[in-house]
């Protein structure tokens, strides 16, 4: 997908190499947050591109399984950058989830 690649390269060039290095180190060094996800009692949306190769579907399945109130959405015709690859599907999924989930529930969690 040459147009998507061009956008991603332009974004990376705009941010510069230092931002890429910082982001890469943060991703490499962050701790496992499974316990945090299990402890959170509010609604959770786990949204990912169905063809994501950096974070495969199995990873998202495990994330959703950790939360009692998770909704798992696979974005069709999208990989790791689903917001750019299929923005209308992402927007529609977010609108559906937000319309079913109150602001207070998202802030405080619920049981």
Backbone as a ProteinNet text record, in pm:
[ID]
protein_1_A
[PRIMARY]
XXXXXXXXXXXXXXXXXXXXXXXXXXXXXXXXXXXXXXXXXXXXXXXXXXXXXXXXXXXXXXXXXXXXXXXXXXXXXXXXXXXXXXXXXXXXXXXXXXXXXXXXXXXXXXX
[TERTIARY]
85.7	0	90.1	128	222.4	172.2	45.6	-0.1	10.9	-23.7	-12.2	134.2	220.2	362.6	416.3	373.3	417.1	374.5	252.6	203.4	286.1	311.4	387.8	530.6	592.9	729.1	729.8	632.2	623.6	605.2	520.9	500.7	631	701	827.3	931.1	937.5	1034.3	1000.9	871.5	830.2	870.8	858.6	892.4	1041.8	1112.5	1257.6	1302.8	1431.2	1485.3	1479.4	1492.4	1490.5	1355.1	1247.1	1113.7	1097.8	1151.7	1145	1222.6	1338.9	1422.1	1351.7	1298.7	1228.9	1108.2	1029.5	911.7	952.8	1053.4	1099.2	1147	1221.4	1268.9	1152	1055.5	938.5	861.6	843.3	773.5	853.2	983.1	1069.8	1072.2	1073.4	1096.9	970.8	854.8	734.7	704	650.7	616.3	482.9	461.7	336.5	223.8	115.2	3.7	-118.2	-97	-207.8	-282.6	-210.6	-274.8	-360.6	-313.7	-391.9	-521.2	-513.1	-632.3	-730	-678.3	-764.7	-832.5	-761.8	-815.2	-916.2	-905.8	-996	-1134.9	-1234.9	-1371	-1459.7	-1406	-1485.2	-1486	-1561.3	-1568.9	-1437.6	-1405.6	-1280.7	-1312.4	-1255.7	-1264.9	-1127.1	-1118.6	-995.3	-1019.4	-959.1	-982.5	-850.4	-854.1	-730.5	-762.7	-666.1	-679	-668.5	-756.4	-758.8	-631.1	-556	-431.7	-307	-320.9	-207.6	-99.6	21.3	130.8	226.4	221.8	305.7	244.8	113.9	39.3	-70.9	-42.5	-136.5	-267.2	-369.7	-501.6	-498.6	-412	-405.3	-371.9	-288.4	-254.2	-378.1	-456.5	-577.5	-682.5	-688.6	-779.7	-744.2	-615.1	-571.6	-603.4	-583	-615	-763.6	-848	-992.5	-1034.2	-969.4	-1003.5	-968.3	-877.9	-838	-941.9	-1030.3	-1127.8	-1268.7	-1339.7	-1477.4	-1570.4	-1533.3	-1622.4	-1561.3	-1483.6	-1417.1	-1504.6	-1495.3	-1553.8	-1437.5	-1432.3	-1326.1	-1378.4	-1309.4	-1348.6	-1230.4	-1249.6	-1148.6	-1187.2	-1098.4	-1124.9	-1088.9	-1186.9	-1158	-1070	-997.4	-913.4	-817.5	-758.7	-665.5	-559.4	-441.8	-332.3	-306.9	-181	-141.6	-188.1	-206.3	-244.5	-391.3	-478.6	-619.6	-687.3	-644.8	-707.2	-683.4	-572.5	-545.1	-588.7	-587.6	-619.1	-769.7	-847.7	-993.4	-1057.8	-1040.6	-1087.5	-1238.1	-1316.8	-1462.3	-1501.9	-1437.7	-1468.9	-1426.6	-1310.5	-1264.5	-1360.9	-1396	-1487.5	-1622.2	-1675.2	-1804.2	-1796.7	-1688.5	-1672.4	-1663.4	-1588.2	-1577.6	-1712.1	-1784.6	-1916.6	-2012.4	-2013.3	-2100.6	-2064.6	-1935	-1890.7	-1921.3	-1892	-1917.6	-2066.5	-2149.1	-2293.5	-2351.4	-2286.4	-2334.3	-2270.9	-2172.1	-2094	-2103.7	-2150.8	-2164.1	-2027.4	-2021.8	-1899.3	-1855.5	-1949.7	-1917	-1860.2	-1914.9	-1864.1	-1719.6	-1690.9	-1554	-1456.7	-1501	-1411.9	-1389	-1495.7	-1485.8	-1480.1	-1524	-1535.9	-1668.2	-1704.9	-1831.1	-1822.1	-1910.3	-1921	-2063.7
-117.6	0	123.7	165.3	276.4	407.6	446.8	572.1	571.1	458.3	448.2	456.1	386.6	391.3	533.7	606.3	745.4	831.6	812.2	887.4	853.7	725.5	683	734.9	731.8	784.4	935.3	1006.2	1151.4	1182	1105.2	1125.2	1101.8	995.4	964.4	1073.8	1121.8	1227.5	1355.9	1387.8	1508	1500.1	1382.3	1365.5	1356.2	1300.7	1289.9	1162.1	1132	1005.4	993.1	1103.8	1096.9	1048.3	1091.4	1044.9	895.7	848.5	705.8	624.4	670.7	600.4	598.1	710.6	718.8	626.5	627.7	541.6	393.9	359.7	221.1	173	256.4	219.2	204.9	294.4	285.9	156.6	119.8	-5.9	-126.2	-122	-232.7	-249.9	-138.1	-142.1	-141.1	-125.5	-117.2	-254.1	-248.3	-371	-427.5	-551.8	-619	-555	-521.3	-455.6	-546.8	-677	-771.4	-756.6	-741.7	-728.1	-601.7	-494.5	-369.7	-389	-457.5	-481.4	-572.4	-672.7	-761.6	-687.5	-595.4	-523.7	-416.4	-363.3	-256.7	-314.5	-252.3	-305.6	-230	-128.3	-51.6	-115.9	-57.4	-110.3	-88.7	-184	-181.6	-213.1	-135.7	-164.9	-208.9	-330	-381.6	-383.7	-290.3	-272	-292.3	-370.8	-393.7	-431.9	-410.6	-451.1	-601.9	-661.3	-807.5	-864.1	-780.7	-826.8	-769.8	-724.8	-667.3	-773.7	-745.1	-839.9	-801	-675.6	-634.6	-678.7	-667.3	-711.6	-804.2	-932.1	-1025.4	-1042.4	-1092.5	-1108.8	-1186.5	-1285.3	-1364.1	-1276.7	-1176.5	-1084.6	-1007.9	-961.7	-887.2	-978.1	-1102.3	-1199	-1214.5	-1225.8	-1240.5	-1115.4	-998.4	-873.6	-868.5	-900.3	-896.5	-997.5	-1112.3	-1215.7	-1174	-1079.8	-1034.7	-945.6	-887.8	-793.3	-850.2	-838.5	-888	-808.9	-685.5	-596.9	-552.4	-640.5	-604.9	-635.9	-549.3	-574.2	-580.2	-686.9	-707.5	-674.9	-584.6	-545.8	-566.1	-645.5	-664.8	-576.3	-488.3	-396	-465.5	-481.7	-548.5	-461.8	-528.1	-460	-360.2	-403.6	-316.1	-400	-338.3	-399.6	-323.1	-288.4	-224.5	-78.9	-14.5	127.7	138.2	74.4	64.1	199.7	298.3	430.7	495.7	459.4	513	417.2	287.4	188	171.6	185	173.9	267.5	398.9	495.2	491.2	464.1	461.9	345.3	229.8	115.9	144.7	208.2	244.3	345.1	447.3	549.2	488.4	402.6	338.9	252.4	178.3	93.9	180	287.9	377.9	441.6	484	544.6	444.5	320.7	217.8	194.1	177.2	149.4	266.5	387.3	504.7	526.6	493.9	513.7	414.8	298.9	198	213	297.5	308.3	450.7	466	600.4	657.3	787	857.4	817.3	810.9	774.2	632.7	540.4	402.5	399.6	477.1	478	539.3	638.5	703	618.8	563.4	496.7	346.4	290	144.2	104.5	-19.2	-67	-215.4	-261.9	-404.3	-449.8
0	0	0	-118.1	-133.3	-72.6	-91.7	-29.8	122.6	185.1	331	373.5	303.6	333.9	322.6	219.9	203.6	322.6	371.4	488	611.4	632.6	750	746.3	631.1	618	642.5	588.3	610.6	759.4	827	971.1	1046.4	1012.3	1079.4	1054.4	932.4	899.1	974.5	985.6	1059.5	1206	1266.1	1407.4	1430.7	1334.7	1346.5	1413.5	1399.5	1450.5	1602.6	1674.4	1820.4	1872.1	1809.2	1850.1	1824.5	1711.9	1680.8	1783.9	1819.1	1917.7	2053.6	2096.1	2224.5	2227.1	2121.1	2113.9	2116.1	2042	2036.5	2173	2243.3	2376.7	2474.2	2464.8	2553	2530.9	2405.9	2375.8	2424.2	2405	2446.2	2597.7	2670.4	2814.3	2900.6	2840.7	2924.2	2985.4	3103.5	3174.3	3128.3	3163.8	3134	3215.5	3150.8	3217.4	3232.4	3223.2	3234.1	3365.8	3475.6	3606.8	3612.4	3551.9	3549.9	3472	3360.2	3279.9	3353.6	3422.5	3500.1	3615.2	3677.3	3792.9	3753.9	3635.6	3591.3	3569.2	3629.8	3620.6	3523	3459	3363.8	3226.3	3134.9	2999	2924	2838.6	2762.5	2617	2527.5	2385	2338.4	2286.1	2227.4	2077.2	2006.4	1863.5	1790.2	1683.5	1608.2	1464.1	1377.8	1238.9	1226.6	1149.3	1137.8	1075.7	1005.1	941.5	1007.8	1132.1	1204.4	1223.8	1175.8	1189.6	1302.3	1346.8	1459.6	1592.2	1602.4	1720.9	1670.2	1659	1594.7	1671.6	1603.7	1666.3	1798.1	1810	1933	2054.2	2034.2	2142.1	2187.1	2091.8	2124.8	2189	2144.5	2207.4	2355.5	2384.7	2524.6	2605	2544.7	2614.8	2649	2553.7	2577.2	2682.8	2685.7	2783.2	2925.9	2942.6	3075.6	3142.4	3065.2	3119.4	3112.9	3222.5	3226.8	3136.2	3107.6	3032.4	2900.6	2839.2	2713.8	2593.7	2497	2365.9	2267.5	2189.5	2092.5	1953.7	1884.1	1748.7	1656.2	1553.4	1449.6	1330.4	1293.1	1182.8	1052	963.7	836.3	745.8	657.8	559.9	625.8	739.7	811.2	880.6	892.8	965.7	1094.1	1119.1	1244.3	1252.9	1141.5	1140.9	1097.6	1172.2	1132.2	1116.6	1194.5	1184.8	1048.6	983	850	739.1	768.1	666.3	644.3	750	737.7	839.8	819.6	919.2	944.3	842.9	866	956.4	942	1029	1173.1	1190.7	1324.3	1387	1312.8	1363.2	1400.2	1315	1343.9	1469.2	1485.7	1605	1730.9	1723.3	1838	1871	1771.3	1795.3	1860.2	1809.2	1868.4	2014.7	2041.1	2177.7	2271	2226.9	2310.3	2334.6	2237.3	2254.8	2355.8	2372.3	2468	2604.9	2617.5	2739.3	2792.4	2914.9	2970.1	3007.7	3011.9	3049.1	3189.6	3282.8	3420.6	3428.8	3351.5	3351.5	3303.5	3200.4	3147.5	3247.3	3324.2	3420.1	3544.9	3600.4	3730.8	3723.9	3616.5	3612.1	3675	3661.1	3718.8	3748.7	3834.7	3866.7	3850.6
[MASK]
+++++++++++++++++++++++++++++++++++++++++++++++++++++++++++++++++++++++++++++++++++++++++++++++++++++++++++++++

